[in-house]
Amino acid sequence: EVQLVESGGGKVQPGGSLRLSCAASGFTFSDYWMYWVRQAPGKGLVWVSRIDSDGSTTRYADSVKGRFTISRDNAKNTLYLQMNNLRADDTGVYYCAYYHNAFDVWGQGTTVTVSS
Amino acid sequence: SAVLTQPPSVSVAPGQTARVTCGGYNFRSRSVHWYQQRPGLAPALVVFDDSDRPSGIPERFSGSNSGNTATLTISRVEAGDEADYYCQVWDSGSDHWLFGGGTKLTVL
């Protein structure tokens, strides 16, 4: 069974940092591009970042560029999102997803709260 | 704010047909994907590449793409279909993924 499990969320003060993890199982992780998507409370889905299968190419939404870094460890079947200089509008649930036909499988999400 | 335009809400009686539209973009030569998000849960893919269904998604879910508007159609709507639905497309110019603002489907 394909499974993605996010972790690392929590409450942090504005300007702080968090690192999210997404543990993958049930598929050949190193074959697939991976994504992060977030959802502010009561709002819609917003694409955050993507990384290709070997980690050589990354892309970011304008709202997080320069503050967030996506990476992966194919030996550990794990995707990461390093989030620095966090702002209140970064608050929300962060999902990882893998791309096959589309964003085929999503994790359950991890909640990030940026507040003083 | 979302680039892709969806109606905020659609209401339909059980057994009827619900149509959720997605516009505000030139979908020509672009594949549109649709996701269902039930309250408190992660999104789930229900239609990909305009009109294909992942394994396990009922035939009641179908999609179309006319170039200016993409449409998710849910036939014989059931109470369990009540959820938020999001359209998605890849924008080649920016190499970014775009989501619609979401449509809340209410089953009366």
Interface residues (C-beta under 8 A of the other chain):
Chain A: Y35 V37 G44 L45 V46 W47 R50 R59 A61 Y95 N101 A102 F103 D104 W106 G107 Q108 G109
Chain B: A2 S31 H33 Y35 Q37 A42 P43 A44 L45 F48 D49 D52 P54 D84 Y86 Q88 D95 H96 W97 L98 F99 G100 G101 G102
